[in-house]
Structure formats: structure tokens, C-alpha cells
Amino acid sequence: MPRLVGDTVSSSGVVRLPGPGVLRDGSQIPLFRLRYGGSAHSFGFAIYSAVQDRCQDAVLRTGLPAGTPQEALDTACTVHLTEPRHEPDPDPHR
């Protein structure tokens, strides 16, 4: 299974554009974008679609259309980096 080892972020007005995720072999993959929603805990989320080569509005793993940057990263990594039918550990810090 691929493993993300780094990422970058750039800003353009109220939109934060995470740069591509960096994999162990150095290859890069687009992940998602965030739109500021008025607080540090409220960002709209759009996930990168390789088929359409652009980001599309989406819901987070929480089922909500907005959340924290960490929830967006968790959702994008689940979509882009896990194997089919793989459910990630809900508490990876235990």
C-alpha cells in the first residue's frame, strides 16, 4: 500500500491548495483543496479526481461537507492511498 511521506500547501485568497502528496519513491499525487469557512475548524473540502483532472466538492469521512484540515487530509489519504475495502484505524495514535 502506498504511504504518504510529505505534502506542501499554498494559499490563494480564501482557498488553501495543498500541493501534491509525496510518496516514498518521490512520486507525487494531487490530493485535495480547502476553502476557508470562517474559522480554523471550518473548511470546505474538494477531493482531487484523476479522471477529471480537477478537484470536486465532496464530503469528509465524518459525513459533513466541512471540517478541519486534518479531517480533509484523513479523507483524501483514505481515498487515494488505501486498498479497496480497507477501513483505516479510527484511532491511529493508540
C-alpha positions as CSV (number, residue, x, y, z in Angstrom):
1,M,0.0,0.0,0.0
2,P,1.4,3.5,-0.9
3,R,2.5,5.6,2.1
4,L,2.5,9.4,2.1
5,V,5.8,10.9,3.4
6,G,5.2,14.6,2.8
7,D,3.0,17.3,1.4
8,T,3.0,21.1,0.7
9,V,0.4,23.9,0.9
10,S,0.0,27.1,-1.0
11,S,-2.7,29.8,-0.5
12,S,-4.7,31.9,-2.9
13,G,-7.2,34.2,-1.2
14,V,-9.6,32.1,0.8
15,V,-8.6,28.9,-0.9
16,R,-5.8,26.7,0.5
17,L,-4.3,24.5,-2.1
18,P,-2.4,21.5,-0.7
19,G,0.4,20.6,-3.0
20,P,0.8,17.1,-4.2
21,G,1.3,14.3,-1.7
22,V,4.8,12.9,-1.9
23,L,5.2,9.1,-1.8
24,R,8.3,7.2,-0.6
25,D,9.6,6.7,-4.2
26,G,9.4,10.5,-4.7
27,S,6.4,10.4,-7.0
28,Q,3.7,13.0,-6.3
29,I,-0.1,12.8,-6.4
30,P,-2.7,15.6,-6.1
31,L,-4.9,15.2,-3.0
32,F,-7.5,17.9,-2.3
33,R,-8.2,21.6,-1.7
34,L,-9.7,23.5,1.2
35,R,-11.9,26.6,1.2
36,Y,-11.9,28.7,4.4
37,G,-15.3,28.6,6.1
38,G,-14.9,31.3,8.7
39,S,-13.0,29.6,11.4
40,A,-9.9,27.4,12.0
41,H,-12.3,24.4,12.3
42,S,-14.5,25.0,9.3
43,F,-13.0,24.4,5.8
44,G,-14.9,23.2,2.7
45,F,-13.4,20.2,1.1
46,A,-12.9,19.1,-2.5
47,I,-11.0,16.0,-3.4
48,Y,-8.8,15.5,-6.5
49,S,-10.3,13.4,-9.2
50,A,-7.7,11.9,-11.6
51,V,-10.5,11.0,-14.1
52,Q,-11.5,14.7,-14.4
53,D,-8.0,16.1,-13.5
54,R,-9.5,18.6,-11.1
55,C,-10.9,18.9,-7.5
56,Q,-14.6,18.2,-6.9
57,D,-16.6,19.2,-3.9
58,A,-17.0,16.2,-1.6
59,V,-18.0,15.2,2.0
60,L,-15.5,14.2,4.6
61,R,-15.3,10.8,6.3
62,T,-17.3,12.4,9.0
63,G,-20.2,12.8,6.5
64,L,-20.0,16.6,6.7
65,P,-19.2,18.9,3.8
66,A,-16.8,21.0,6.0
67,G,-14.4,20.3,8.8
68,T,-10.8,20.7,9.9
69,P,-7.8,20.5,7.6
70,Q,-6.8,17.2,9.4
71,E,-10.2,15.7,8.6
72,A,-9.7,16.7,5.0
73,L,-6.2,15.1,4.9
74,D,-7.5,11.9,6.5
75,T,-10.3,11.7,4.0
76,A,-8.1,12.3,1.0
77,C,-5.5,9.8,2.1
78,T,-8.2,7.2,2.7
79,V,-9.5,7.7,-0.8
80,H,-6.1,7.9,-2.6
81,L,-3.9,5.7,-0.5
82,T,-5.8,2.7,0.8
83,E,-6.7,-0.6,-0.8
84,P,-10.3,-1.3,-1.8
85,R,-12.4,-2.3,1.2
86,H,-9.7,-1.2,3.6
87,E,-11.1,0.7,6.6
88,P,-8.3,2.7,8.4
89,D,-7.8,2.6,12.1
90,P,-10.1,5.3,13.6
91,D,-7.6,6.0,16.3
92,P,-4.1,5.6,14.8
93,H,-2.5,7.1,18.0
94,R,-3.4,4.3,20.4
